[in-house]
Amino acid sequence: MALNPNILCLNYLDYRKDICGMIKSANRKLIVIDNADVLLDDEIRKYIAVDDNNQYLIIGRNPKNLFATKENLFELVSEKQGEQTVLKLKNYL
């Protein structure tokens, strides 16, 4: 659960919840989905691909049915800087 009410966070611990209903009822939110390969079926992937009411950050290995293009596929790169780990996005393709 996010502290900010404008952010909806989902991960593998939510696999028993009504993910489809939660996403379809969200409006004007940033929806962060970790382990998307486990949580998203084809129906909800197709819904997300055309949803213009929300923004999505989808973390997973399978972009099937998300209409992903090379302009919106990234990989997460970590870099150790002293005691901190800095995370950056890098173009995937």
C-alpha positions as CSV (number, residue, x, y, z in Angstrom):
1,M,0.0,0.0,0.0
2,A,1.3,3.4,-0.9
3,L,1.1,6.3,1.5
4,N,0.1,8.6,-1.4
5,P,-3.6,8.0,-2.3
6,N,-2.8,8.8,-5.9
7,I,-0.6,5.8,-6.2
8,L,-1.8,2.2,-6.4
9,C,0.9,-0.4,-5.7
10,L,0.4,-4.1,-6.6
11,N,2.8,-7.0,-6.2
12,Y,2.9,-10.8,-6.0
13,L,1.4,-10.7,-2.5
14,D,-1.8,-9.3,-4.1
15,Y,-2.4,-12.3,-6.4
16,R,-5.5,-13.4,-4.5
17,K,-7.1,-9.9,-4.8
18,D,-9.4,-8.7,-7.6
19,I,-6.6,-7.1,-9.6
20,C,-8.8,-6.5,-12.6
21,G,-11.5,-4.8,-10.5
22,M,-8.9,-2.7,-8.7
23,I,-7.3,-1.4,-11.9
24,K,-10.6,-0.8,-13.7
25,S,-12.0,1.2,-10.8
26,A,-8.8,3.4,-10.5
27,N,-9.0,6.9,-11.9
28,R,-6.2,9.4,-12.3
29,K,-3.6,7.2,-10.4
30,L,-0.1,6.0,-10.9
31,I,-0.4,2.3,-10.9
32,V,2.8,0.4,-10.0
33,I,2.7,-3.3,-10.8
34,D,5.6,-5.5,-9.7
35,N,5.7,-9.1,-10.8
36,A,3.3,-8.3,-13.6
37,D,4.0,-11.7,-15.2
38,V,2.2,-13.3,-12.3
39,L,-0.6,-10.7,-11.7
40,L,-1.8,-9.7,-15.2
41,D,-3.8,-11.9,-17.5
42,D,-4.5,-11.1,-21.2
43,E,-7.8,-9.4,-20.4
44,I,-6.3,-6.8,-18.0
45,R,-3.2,-6.3,-20.2
46,K,-5.4,-5.3,-23.1
47,Y,-7.4,-3.0,-20.8
48,I,-4.1,-1.3,-19.5
49,A,-2.9,-0.8,-23.1
50,V,-5.8,1.5,-23.9
51,D,-6.5,3.0,-20.5
52,D,-6.0,6.8,-20.8
53,N,-7.2,7.6,-17.2
54,N,-4.1,6.3,-15.4
55,Q,-0.4,6.0,-15.7
56,Y,1.4,2.7,-15.3
57,L,4.8,1.5,-14.1
58,I,4.9,-2.2,-15.0
59,I,7.7,-4.3,-13.8
60,G,7.9,-7.7,-15.4
61,R,9.5,-9.8,-18.1
62,N,6.6,-10.3,-20.5
63,P,5.3,-7.2,-22.4
64,K,2.7,-9.3,-24.3
65,N,-0.6,-7.5,-25.1
66,L,0.6,-4.2,-23.6
67,F,1.3,-2.6,-27.1
68,A,4.8,-1.8,-25.8
69,T,7.2,-0.1,-28.2
70,K,11.0,0.4,-28.0
71,E,10.2,4.0,-26.8
72,N,8.6,2.8,-23.6
73,L,10.6,-0.3,-22.7
74,F,13.4,0.2,-20.1
75,E,15.6,-1.8,-17.9
76,L,16.6,-0.8,-14.4
77,V,20.3,-0.3,-13.8
78,S,21.8,-0.1,-10.3
79,E,25.0,1.7,-9.5
80,K,26.8,1.7,-6.1
81,Q,27.9,5.1,-5.0
82,G,29.5,4.9,-1.7
83,E,26.9,3.8,0.8
84,Q,24.0,4.4,-1.6
85,T,22.6,2.5,-4.6
86,V,21.5,4.7,-7.4
87,L,18.8,3.3,-9.7
88,K,18.5,4.5,-13.3
89,L,16.4,3.6,-16.3
90,K,18.2,2.6,-19.5
91,N,16.6,2.1,-22.9
92,Y,16.0,-1.6,-23.3
93,L,16.2,-1.9,-27.0
